[in-house]
Amino acid sequence: MSYRGGAEAITPLLNAGADPDAANVHGVSPRSLAMTISNYDTAKFFDT
């Protein structure tokens, strides 16, 4: 995950159907990680 948002990586993944709430082997999802580390540039991509 990029600390600056990474729209060039995030947007195509979401457009292809990636689930921002899918947890990894540690139980952490991209959405929860973005909020936990206060990465609001990334979190804005997950706003519904």
Phi, psi and omega in degrees: 000138179277143178280354179245017176106302177066049182306327181294339177258322186288313184302311179297325179295314179295320179296332179274359176101010178300141182264110181292352179255004178285124183277148174276189182295345179263002179081019183248131178259160177304318180295314182292323178295316180301320180286322181297319182265013179055042177268081185288337175296322177280317184302329182298336179288340184261000178296137179247000000 
